[in-house]
Every structure is written in C-alpha cells, then in structure tokens.
Amino acid sequence: MNTNISKTNNQANEFSGRVRGVHGQIVEVEYDKTVNLPKFYEILTSPENPEVKLEVYAFSDKNSIYCLSISKKDILYRDLPISATGKPLTIPASEKLLGRLINIFGEPQDDLGPLGDVDHIPIYETSPSFDTVETPDTVLETGIKQIDFFTPFIKGGKIGFVGGAGVGKTILLTELLRNITGSHPGIAVFAGIGERIREGHELAQSVKTAGVLNKICLILGQMNDNAIVRFRVAWVATALAEYFRDRMKKDVLFFVDNTFRFIQAGSEVSALLESIPSELGYQATMESEISNFENRLVSTKNASITSVQTVYVPADELSDVAVSAIISHLDAVVILSRTLASRGFYPPIDPLLSSTNSLNKKIVGNQHYEIATKAIELLHNHQRLSRIVSIVGESELSPYDRLIFQRAKKIIYYMTQPFFTTEAQTGKKGKSVTRQQTITDVQRIIAGELDTVPVDKLYFIGSLEDLK
C-alpha cells in the first residue's frame, strides 16, 4: 500500500510548467512549487508539440527555470505547457555515422537517407578517471614539413593552429585531416563550430575527393546557427569521440574548427542570460567550460583521442584571455603569422613563436632533436640579422654572418609547401614529405651543401629531391 501511495505522489509531483517568456534563445519556464524540479541539462518538451526541446540551464528564485532553446523559436509561445523528459540531449552513435554529415540532433544533412537503427547516447559525460588515462608518445607523421620538423604531432596529444582571420588555419587543418586520416588505423570526428558554411562544404568535398570520407563523421553547427547550437556542437562531437574510444575501442582523430567560436558562443549565451561578464567581456564560466571540454579529449587504456584544433585570434592579439585559456590545454601550439602570409610563405607558420613539449630526444630521437635545435638557432640569428640588413643591406654583413643569413633563408623557403587541398587555387600539385626526409634535407642545408643553390629554387618544393 505504501509503495502505491509513493507512486501516486511522484506522478502528482512530476514536473509541469508553462512558458513565461522567450528572450532570444533563452526561455523562461514557470512552475508550481510542489513539483519535482528537473536536473541541470535535462531536456524539457511540450505535450502539445514534441519538437520543443528546452535544456535546463539555470534556476531563478521566482519559481521559474531558464532554459536554452535548442528548437526553433517560432514554435514557442506564452503559456505553452511544458513537461520533463527525464534525460539530457541524446544523439545517435554508431559506425553508420562514418561518411555522414549530421547536426547536433543527429539528423543527417547530406541527403543520403536516414541512419537506421542506431544507439543513442547522452552528450554529457564526466572526464575519465585519473587511473584510466594514458599519455602515448608515438609520433604521427602529417606529411607537412613545418609541423613534422618543428612541432611533431603526437598520437593522443592536442595540437592547435593559432592565428587571426585569413591566415590559413582551416586549410592547414583540412590538409592534415586529408593526409593522416587515410593512413590512420582508427576513425575521425570533425566538429565545425561557428565557421562558414562554404568552408564546411569545401571540407566535405575535399575529404571525399581524397577517398577518406568513409572514415570521418562530420558534425556542423555553422555561423548562421544560433548560439545555443554552436555552443553544443563541441559536446555532441566529444560524446561521439568518447563512444568510439570507449565502446568501439578505436583510436580517434578529433578535429575542431574553431575552438574560439565555442567560447564565443558561450559568451553569447551568457549575455542572453544577463550574467555579469568578467573584466574583459567573456563569460565568468569560461575557464570551466573550456576545461570540461578539453578534459574529455584524452587517451585511455581503451584507445586514444588525438585532437587537432584551430583557434581564431581576435585582432591578432595572442594575449587575448580566451586564446590563452585554450592554449593552456594544448600540447603543441602552431602560430600562423600574418607577416609570413603577406610575403607568400605558406603554410605561414612561425617556428620561433610556435611551441611544443614533444620536441625532445625521448620522443623524436637524437638526430631530429639536434637538427631542429640547430635550425631554430639559425632562424633566431636570421631574425637578428634581418634588422641589420633592413638598415644597411646584406652586402654589409661579414662573410660568416652572410652565410648564416643565407642558410636560414633557405630553411624558410624550404619550409613552404604546396598542399593537395589548394591544388585548384594555386595550380601547384600537392606534396607530402616524410619526417625523416625533412630532417635529412634540413641537415644538408645547415651543413652548407646547398650554399651554391639560389634560394628561390627552394620555394614551394617538396623534398630537396625535387631540385633534380
């Protein structure tokens, strides 16, 4: 009898409310004091329209809940009845998603038909426990000379392409995705956060042409989508990556374009909630949001997640607090320079500003470490001598300094590279160079074997073998 009474009371106290107001993508739901309150991130819907999806985000002291409206605003109206679903936002998870393009609800966007019968998983999970996390130290070759030589890419690590607008972050990420997905034994998940629709379409076409689309799942929340959708794309893609890592036991390549847009979308949501921002205008919860996202992208004893992220730098200001917050979670930071891009050096990577914790003897070996150290020293000398040359000219340098200046210049020109993804734009056939070949070529330049070769001969080549 007591059990039946308890059930009756629970049914009577099930959450029910009504829409009190709609403020952009924020919906205020009013409820009665006697009901059982839903949990954070739980999805609320309407018995009148199951397409209504409201995510519980904050509670007020006025018997109301602030929800993020993931559904369209035109189906909401004042006094619309609201009920609880008892679960957070879920998405389909299956190998059937490989080769497909979906939105944050798991709905196909590629005109290839429905997904069929698949599992559904919540997009929110806790980070793996400390004793299950592993840190691999295997180098993943990208075929891109600058990255393989100066900032080696580690399986299970996180690398970020950091730069302002128009310096080639998305192109570099697309080239890397194309190069390593084909040879990688696992699968790839791509999250498009707040970028242009054109770039998402070009990416899909590029990987399709390269024949690796069947190993990639694409999730897009583009620039024209509302802030809530852009804010949740990261969680959806992360949940899929964890599904492939933990349940399918597959190594995952996780690509994000653009992580800064994730923080930006969170800032827009915070502004809609009228929360007090931090000193520089970002949401007060920025650090916890980026930490919750990045801490899920780790390798475990099951398999690895290797993350590649682009990071937009507003006004080319690397000290921006949002950029700094993201960089603090990365193992390798590749800085793209507008100065190099304006001079036609592509990829415009600045090796002196870029950094990595993987360029050590234990991971890359003695030869690579020693040659890279000598190359960086040469480039530092080139930077110093460039100031002198700009004032008095190269002819005024001492013979030794002139030799150093020319060898460093040859390294800079050698590090330019034609990409497969830009063949149609540049007319140059793409080149992929192995890490060992790059090490050997730089060693030859430092040793002076190319002192008699004009520097422009090294512009946009693959390896030095192309000079023959």
C-alpha positions, 0 to 999 in steps of 0.5 A: 500500500505504501509503495502505491501511495509513493507512486501516486505522489511522484506522478502528482509531483512530476514536473509541469510548467508553462512558458513565461517568456522567450528572450532570444534563445533563452526561455523562461519556464514557470512552475508550481512549487510542489513539483519535482524540479528537473536536473541541470541539462535535462531536456524539457518538451511540450505535450502539445508539440514534441519538437520543443526541446528546452535544456535546463540551464539555470534556476531563478528564485521566482519559481521559474527555470531558464532554459536554452532553446535548442528548437526553433523559436517560432514554435514557442509561445506564452503559456505553452505547457511544458513537461520533463523528459527525464534525460539530457540531449541524446544523439545517435552513435554508431559506425553508420555515422562514418561518411555522414554529415549530421547536426547536433540532433543527429539528423543527417544533412547530406541527403543520403537517407536516414541512419537506421537503427542506431544507439543513442547516447547522452552528450554529457559525460564526466572526464575519465578517471585519473587511473584510466588515462594514458599519455602515448608518445608515438609520433604521427607523421602529417606529411607537412614539413613545418609541423613534422620538423618543428612541432611533431604531432603526437598520437593522443596529444592536442595540437592547435593552429593559432592565428587571426582571420585569413591566415590559413588555419582551416586549410592547414587543418583540412590538409592534415585531416586529408593526409593522416586520416587515410593512413590512420588505423582508427576513425575521425570526428570533425566538429565545425563550430561557428565557421562558414558554411562554404568552408564546411562544404569545401571540407566535405568535398575535399575529404571525399575527393581524397577517398577518406570520407568513409572514415570521418563523421562530420558534425556542423553547427555553422555561423548562421546557427544560433548560439545555443547550437554552436555552443553544443556542437563541441559536446555532441562531437566529444560524446561521439569521440568518447563512444568510439574510444570507449565502446568501439575501442578505436583510436580517434582523430578529433578535429575542431574548427574553431575552438574560439567560436565555442567560447564565443558562443558561450559568451553569447549565451551568457549575455542572453542570460544577463550574467555579469561578464568578467573584466574583459567581456567573456563569460565568468564560466569560461575557464570551466567550460573550456576545461570540461571540454578539453578534459574529455579529449584524452587517451585511455587504456581503451584507445586514444583521442588525438585532437587537432584544433584551430583557434581564431585570434581576435585582432591578432592579439595572442594575449587575448584571455580566451586564446590563452585559456585554450592554449593552456590545454594544448600540447603543441601550439602552431602560430600562423603569422600574418607577416609570413602570409603577406610575403607568400610563405605558406603554410605561414607558420612561425617556428620561433613563436610556435611551441611544443613539449614533444620536441625532445630526444625521448620522443623524436630521437637524437638526430631530429632533436639536434637538427631542429635545435640547430635550425631554430638557432639559425632562424633566431640569428636570421631574425637578428640579422634581418634588422641589420640588413633592413638598415644597411643591406646584406652586402654589409654583413661579414662573410660568416654572418652572410652565410648564416643569413643565407642558410636560414633563408633557405630553411624558410623557403624550404619550409613552404609547401604546396598542399593537395587541398589548394591544388585548384587555387594555386595550380601547384600539385600537392606534396607530402614529405616524410619526417625523416626526409625533412630532417635529412634535407634540413641537415644538408642545408645547415651543413652548407651543401646547398650554399651554391643553390639560389634560394628561390629554387627552394620555394614551394618544393617538396623534398630537396629531391625535387631540385633534380 
